[in-house]
Amino acid sequence: MSKGTLFDKVWDLHTVGTLPSGQTQLLIGLHLIHEVTSPQAFAMLRERGLKVMFPERTVATVDHIVPTENQARPFADTLAEEMMQALEKSAQEHGITFYNVGSGHQGIVHVIAPEQGRTQPGMTIACGDSHTSTHGAFGAIAFGIGTSQVRDVLASQTLALDKLKVRKIEVNGNLRPGVYAKDVILHIIRKLGVKGGVGYAYEYAGSTFEQMSMEERMTVCNMSIEGGARCGYINPDQVTFDYLQGRQFAPKGADWDKAVAWWQSIRSDADAEYDDVVVFNAEEISPTVTWGITPGQGIGVDETIPTPDSLPEDERLVAQEAYEYMKLQPGQPIKGTPVDVCFIGSCTNGRISDLREAAKYAQGHKVAPGVKAFIVPGSEEVKQQAEAEGLDRIFEEAGFEWRNAGCSMCLAMNPDKLQGDQLSASSSNRNFKGRQGSSSGRTLLMSPAMVVAAAVNGKVSDVRELLN
């Protein structure tokens, strides 16, 4: 088993005890909740006459079901309105901090906690959402959990968990122009597989990650779950500290100096032992696009869709399913595939740096005729910042719709959905069948810059050509 890693240190520090099942009872430092997985959990508490044990350690927002166009209440979707009311009532009843629409701080749960400085190194974090792994970018151990576990954390501030193995994923070297953090994680998942991380925590290390901004690191850690890992993290360093300093909930004054010293102490030791180590070269990564129905079915934009005989035998069945569903032919180039909808947003790529980069490529161009393209900021704070910088005007002049904060077309829980077999170029995290709202809708995952290139050309395009 691993030894001396950040994961081991944080796990040991938060262990309350060992349960009869052999599982660890782990203290959860921060619990993030939203409107989808919390109503049933609160209902279970009421049935048992239980209170929230540490309401000050729980923070609520709304994101999954929130419309990004008309946000007038009551929502047109009656189920969405019921979920909203349930969370509003529960937050008030239990004294939980709640960032509602219009508060100035509402947004995707994995965007708002970091931007407020709530997410910090050495923490354990849980949320009823699979992409909680995002927070690992800060050197936190963050788990996506199910509804019954949301109940457990509300009632006891602990979780029963099996300890994970730790795989170190090293990426070294400089990324080439037009290649982004999204391409790096899609490349890793392509190489290790969507089940490669089962039973593991992923520690991302190497010079490529050291050079990334915090928001780029969040993109990488966000999609750890798509690679089968339970969580992913990066050791905290000066980039982490510079991002956190001065944020609302970050330590202040003398407490800041103490916090930084402690954060440095929990980094993985130089002689830490890992259960597995994998090494990649950053210069071999190109702008990456998924062609199939799992995030592991990805290729470089200049490659062709793999033929069955080029794939390992255990991947051929799902590949056959993907060819039929996606209406793509083995051996055809992915570049040039016509797109209908282009979406930039989500907890993977809806932060201010994503929008700034996308705006660079959108400026001076126009969305191709017949393409629906829209931008959804990850939070109200991101929206305010983008508008202060004039990014909204750049997007609108290029023909993109500018929306309010929410999860939007990442998943089919709000009005932003594909119609029929539309094909979407998306900066989100999942390309499963029906994920974007239509049972025959098709999704190609890529970086925000690549989504802009697709929107401008009306087809999958190499963003490096817009650079020139």
URJO-V518451 format. One record per residue. N is the residue number from 1. RES is the residue in three letters. SS is DSSP state (~ for helix, > for strand, _ for the rest). PSI is psi in radians with two decimals (999 if undefined). Layout:
<<N/RES/SS/PSI> <N/RES/SS/PSI>>
//
This chain:
<<1/MET/_/2.74> <2/SER/_/2.75> <3/LYS/>/2.31> <4/GLY/_/0.17> <5/THR/_/2.84> <6/LEU/~/-0.71> <7/PHE/~/-0.83> <8/ASP/~/-0.74> <9/LYS/~/-0.83> <10/VAL/~/-0.71> <11/TRP/~/-0.86> <12/ASP/~/-0.71> <13/LEU/~/-0.44> <14/HIS/_/0.09> <15/THR/>/2.11> <16/VAL/>/-0.68> <17/GLY/>/3.12> <18/THR/>/2.23> <19/LEU/_/2.79> <20/PRO/_/-0.48> <21/SER/_/-0.20> <22/GLY/_/-0.18> <23/GLN/_/2.77> <24/THR/>/2.37> <25/GLN/>/1.93> <26/LEU/>/2.23> <27/LEU/>/2.36> <28/ILE/_/2.08> <29/GLY/_/-0.65> <30/LEU/>/2.26> <31/HIS/>/2.07> <32/LEU/>/2.30> <33/ILE/>/2.71> <34/HIS/_/-3.02> <35/GLU/_/-0.20> <36/VAL/_/-0.84> <37/THR/_/0.00> <38/SER/_/-0.53> <39/PRO/~/-0.76> <40/GLN/~/-0.63> <41/ALA/~/-0.77> <42/PHE/~/-0.65> <43/ALA/~/-0.69> <44/MET/~/-0.65> <45/LEU/~/-0.79> <46/ARG/~/-0.71> <47/GLU/~/-0.56> <48/ARG/~/0.02> <49/GLY/_/0.54> <50/LEU/_/2.67> <51/LYS/_/2.90> <52/VAL/_/2.18> <53/MET/_/-0.82> <54/PHE/_/1.34> <55/PRO/~/-0.47> <56/GLU/~/-0.23> <57/ARG/~/0.08> <58/THR/>/2.39> <59/VAL/>/2.35> <60/ALA/>/2.56> <61/THR/>/3.11> <62/VAL/_/2.38> <63/ASP/_/-0.80> <64/HIS/_/-0.78> <65/ILE/_/0.00> <66/VAL/_/2.22> <67/PRO/_/2.59> <68/THR/_/-0.07> <69/GLU/_/-1.51> <70/ASN/_/1.89> <71/GLN/_/0.28> <72/ALA/_/2.44> <73/ARG/_/2.58> <74/PRO/_/2.64> <75/PHE/_/2.61> <76/ALA/_/-0.58> <77/ASP/_/1.96> <78/THR/~/-0.61> <79/LEU/~/-0.71> <80/ALA/~/-0.74> <81/GLU/~/-0.71> <82/GLU/~/-0.74> <83/MET/~/-0.75> <84/MET/~/-0.85> <85/GLN/~/-0.66> <86/ALA/~/-0.76> <87/LEU/~/-0.72> <88/GLU/~/-0.80> <89/LYS/~/-0.80> <90/SER/~/-0.72> <91/ALA/~/-0.74> <92/GLN/~/-0.77> <93/GLU/~/-0.64> <94/HIS/~/0.07> <95/GLY/_/0.69> <96/ILE/_/2.35> <97/THR/>/2.25> <98/PHE/>/2.15> <99/TYR/>/1.71> <100/ASN/_/2.91> <101/VAL/_/2.30> <102/GLY/_/-0.06> <103/SER/_/-0.27> <104/GLY/_/-0.17> <105/HIS/_/0.10> <106/GLN/_/2.68> <107/GLY/>/-2.99> <108/ILE/_/2.32> <109/VAL/~/-0.61> <110/HIS/~/-0.03> <111/VAL/~/-0.74> <112/ILE/~/-0.64> <113/ALA/~/-0.80> <114/PRO/~/-0.74> <115/GLU/~/-0.40> <116/GLN/_/-0.14> <117/GLY/_/0.28> <118/ARG/_/-0.62> <119/THR/_/2.11> <120/GLN/_/2.75> <121/PRO/_/2.58> <122/GLY/_/0.02> <123/MET/_/2.76> <124/THR/>/2.31> <125/ILE/>/2.43> <126/ALA/>/2.61> <127/CYS/>/2.53> <128/GLY/_/1.01> <129/ASP/_/2.29> <130/SER/~/-0.45> <131/HIS/~/0.36> <132/THR/~/-0.35> <133/SER/~/-0.33> <134/THR/~/-0.74> <135/HIS/~/-0.23> <136/GLY/~/-0.29> <137/ALA/~/-0.41> <138/PHE/~/0.02> <139/GLY/_/0.48> <140/ALA/_/2.77> <141/ILE/>/1.93> <142/ALA/>/2.24> <143/PHE/>/2.35> <144/GLY/>/2.39> <145/ILE/_/2.88> <146/GLY/_/3.05> <147/THR/~/-0.72> <148/SER/~/-0.54> <149/GLN/~/-0.55> <150/VAL/~/-0.78> <151/ARG/~/-0.82> <152/ASP/~/-0.73> <153/VAL/~/-0.73> <154/LEU/~/-0.74> <155/ALA/~/-0.56> <156/SER/~/-0.17> <157/GLN/_/0.36> <158/THR/>/2.86> <159/LEU/>/2.56> <160/ALA/>/2.04> <161/LEU/>/2.59> <162/ASP/_/2.40> <163/LYS/_/2.46> <164/LEU/_/2.75> <165/LYS/>/2.89> <166/VAL/>/2.16> <167/ARG/>/2.23> <168/LYS/>/2.16> <169/ILE/>/1.88> <170/GLU/>/2.29> <171/VAL/>/2.16> <172/ASN/>/2.60> <173/GLY/_/3.11> <174/ASN/_/2.38> <175/LEU/_/2.48> <176/ARG/_/2.80> <177/PRO/_/2.44> <178/GLY/_/-0.01> <179/VAL/_/2.31> <180/TYR/_/3.07> <181/ALA/~/-0.66> <182/LYS/~/-0.70> <183/ASP/~/-0.64> <184/VAL/~/-0.85> <185/ILE/~/-0.63> <186/LEU/~/-0.64> <187/HIS/~/-0.77> <188/ILE/~/-0.79> <189/ILE/~/-0.69> <190/ARG/~/-0.75> <191/LYS/~/-0.68> <192/LEU/~/-0.32> <193/GLY/_/2.79> <194/VAL/_/-0.24> <195/LYS/_/0.02> <196/GLY/_/-0.50> <197/GLY/_/0.09> <198/VAL/_/2.23> <199/GLY/_/0.03> <200/TYR/>/2.69> <201/ALA/>/2.44> <202/TYR/>/2.17> <203/GLU/>/2.04> <204/TYR/>/2.20> <205/ALA/>/2.99> <206/GLY/_/2.91> <207/SER/~/-0.49> <208/THR/~/-0.79> <209/PHE/~/-0.58> <210/GLU/~/-0.57> <211/GLN/~/-0.22> <212/MET/_/2.61> <213/SER/_/2.95> <214/MET/~/-0.66> <215/GLU/~/-0.61> <216/GLU/~/-0.71> <217/ARG/~/-0.65> <218/MET/~/-0.67> <219/THR/~/-0.78> <220/VAL/~/-0.91> <221/CYS/~/-0.59> <222/ASN/~/-0.75> <223/MET/~/0.21> <224/SER/~/-0.68> <225/ILE/~/-0.56> <226/GLU/~/-0.37> <227/GLY/~/0.15> <228/GLY/_/-0.17> <229/ALA/_/2.65> <230/ARG/_/-0.54> <231/CYS/>/2.88> <232/GLY/>/2.56> <233/TYR/>/2.85> <234/ILE/_/2.38> <235/ASN/_/2.40> <236/PRO/_/2.52> <237/ASP/_/-2.90> <238/GLN/~/-0.58> <239/VAL/~/-0.74> <240/THR/~/-0.84> <241/PHE/~/-0.70> <242/ASP/~/-0.66> <243/TYR/~/-0.74> <244/LEU/~/-0.56> <245/GLN/_/2.23> <246/GLY/_/-0.13> <247/ARG/_/2.73> <248/GLN/_/-0.81> <249/PHE/_/0.18> <250/ALA/_/2.66> <251/PRO/_/2.69> <252/LYS/_/2.71> <253/GLY/_/-2.32> <254/ALA/~/-0.54> <255/ASP/~/-0.55> <256/TRP/~/-0.83> <257/ASP/~/-0.72> <258/LYS/~/-0.75> <259/ALA/~/-0.81> <260/VAL/~/-0.73> <261/ALA/~/-0.73> <262/TRP/~/-0.73> <263/TRP/~/-0.67> <264/GLN/~/-0.56> <265/SER/~/-0.38> <266/ILE/_/-0.02> <267/ARG/_/2.65> <268/SER/_/2.38> <269/ASP/_/2.70> <270/ALA/_/-0.55> <271/ASP/_/0.43> <272/ALA/_/2.58> <273/GLU/>/2.37> <274/TYR/_/2.72> <275/ASP/_/-0.38> <276/ASP/>/2.61> <277/VAL/>/2.30> <278/VAL/>/2.44> <279/VAL/>/2.35> <280/PHE/>/2.74> <281/ASN/>/2.09> <282/ALA/~/-0.57> <283/GLU/~/-0.24> <284/GLU/~/-0.08> <285/ILE/_/2.30> <286/SER/_/2.96> <287/PRO/_/2.21> <288/THR/>/2.49> <289/VAL/>/2.38> <290/THR/>/2.54> <291/TRP/_/-0.22> <292/GLY/_/-2.48> <293/ILE/_/0.22> <294/THR/_/2.68> <295/PRO/_/-0.25> <296/GLY/_/-0.23> <297/GLN/_/1.27> <298/GLY/>/2.68> <299/ILE/>/2.82> <300/GLY/>/2.61> <301/VAL/_/-0.40> <302/ASP/_/0.16> <303/GLU/_/2.98> <304/THR/>/2.74> <305/ILE/_/2.26> <306/PRO/_/2.55> <307/THR/_/2.70> <308/PRO/~/-0.70> <309/ASP/~/-0.20> <310/SER/~/-0.10> <311/LEU/_/2.64> <312/PRO/_/2.62> <313/GLU/~/-0.64> <314/ASP/~/-0.07> <315/GLU/~/-0.09> <316/ARG/~/-0.60> <317/LEU/~/-0.85> <318/VAL/~/-0.52> <319/ALA/~/-0.74> <320/GLN/~/-0.74> <321/GLU/~/-0.70> <322/ALA/~/-0.75> <323/TYR/~/-0.80> <324/GLU/~/-0.79> <325/TYR/~/-0.77> <326/MET/~/-0.19> <327/LYS/_/0.72> <328/LEU/_/2.62> <329/GLN/_/2.39> <330/PRO/_/2.39> <331/GLY/_/-0.20> <332/GLN/_/2.58> <333/PRO/>/2.48> <334/ILE/_/-0.57> <335/LYS/_/2.33> <336/GLY/_/-0.12> <337/THR/_/2.13> <338/PRO/>/2.48> <339/VAL/_/2.65> <340/ASP/_/-0.63> <341/VAL/>/2.42> <342/CYS/>/2.12> <343/PHE/>/2.19> <344/ILE/>/2.13> <345/GLY/_/-2.78> <346/SER/~/2.98> <347/CYS/~/-0.20> <348/THR/~/-0.75> <349/ASN/~/0.79> <350/GLY/_/0.39> <351/ARG/_/3.01> <352/ILE/~/-0.66> <353/SER/~/-0.58> <354/ASP/~/-0.75> <355/LEU/~/-0.65> <356/ARG/~/-0.78> <357/GLU/~/-0.74> <358/ALA/~/-0.70> <359/ALA/~/-0.58> <360/LYS/~/-0.71> <361/TYR/~/-0.53> <362/ALA/~/-0.55> <363/GLN/_/2.23> <364/GLY/_/0.05> <365/HIS/_/2.98> <366/LYS/_/2.46> <367/VAL/_/2.38> <368/ALA/_/2.57> <369/PRO/_/2.43> <370/GLY/_/-0.09> <371/VAL/_/2.28> <372/LYS/>/2.08> <373/ALA/>/2.33> <374/PHE/>/2.70> <375/ILE/>/2.25> <376/VAL/_/1.86> <377/PRO/_/2.61> <378/GLY/_/-0.27> <379/SER/>/2.90> <380/GLU/~/-0.59> <381/GLU/~/-0.72> <382/VAL/~/-0.74> <383/LYS/~/-0.81> <384/GLN/~/-0.75> <385/GLN/~/-0.78> <386/ALA/~/-0.73> <387/GLU/~/-0.62> <388/ALA/~/-0.53> <389/GLU/_/-0.05> <390/GLY/_/0.26> <391/LEU/~/-0.62> <392/ASP/~/-0.68> <393/ARG/~/-0.68> <394/ILE/~/-0.82> <395/PHE/~/-0.79> <396/GLU/~/-0.68> <397/GLU/~/-0.50> <398/ALA/~/-0.16> <399/GLY/_/0.18> <400/PHE/_/2.56> <401/GLU/>/2.48> <402/TRP/>/2.10> <403/ARG/_/3.11> <404/ASN/_/2.93> <405/ALA/_/2.47> <406/GLY/_/3.10> <407/CYS/_/-0.51> <408/SER/~/-2.37> <409/MET/~/0.21> <410/CYS/~/-0.59> <411/LEU/_/2.81> <412/ALA/_/0.95> <413/MET/_/0.20> <414/ASN/_/3.11> <415/PRO/_/-0.23> <416/ASP/_/1.71> <417/LYS/_/2.66> <418/LEU/_/2.71> <419/GLN/_/2.36> <420/GLY/_/-2.37> <421/ASP/_/0.50> <422/GLN/_/2.57> <423/LEU/>/2.24> <424/SER/>/2.33> <425/ALA/>/2.04> <426/SER/>/2.43> <427/SER/_/0.21> <428/SER/_/-2.77> <429/ASN/_/-0.20> <430/ARG/_/2.44> <431/ASN/_/0.50> <432/PHE/_/2.78> <433/LYS/_/2.27> <434/GLY/_/0.01> <435/ARG/_/-0.64> <436/GLN/_/0.41> <437/GLY/_/-0.20> <438/SER/_/2.41> <439/SER/_/-0.27> <440/SER/_/0.10> <441/GLY/_/2.56> <442/ARG/>/2.46> <443/THR/>/2.28> <444/LEU/>/2.08> <445/LEU/>/2.47> <446/MET/_/3.07> <447/SER/_/2.78> <448/PRO/~/-0.68> <449/ALA/~/-0.71> <450/MET/~/-0.58> <451/VAL/~/-0.72> <452/VAL/~/-0.77> <453/ALA/~/-0.70> <454/ALA/~/-0.70> <455/ALA/~/-0.74> <456/VAL/~/-0.66> <457/ASN/~/-0.16> <458/GLY/_/0.24> <459/LYS/>/2.81> <460/VAL/_/2.20> <461/SER/_/2.77> <462/ASP/_/2.01> <463/VAL/~/-0.40> <464/ARG/~/-0.39> <465/GLU/~/-0.51> <466/LEU/~/-0.55> <467/LEU/~/-0.60> <468/ASN/_/999>>
//
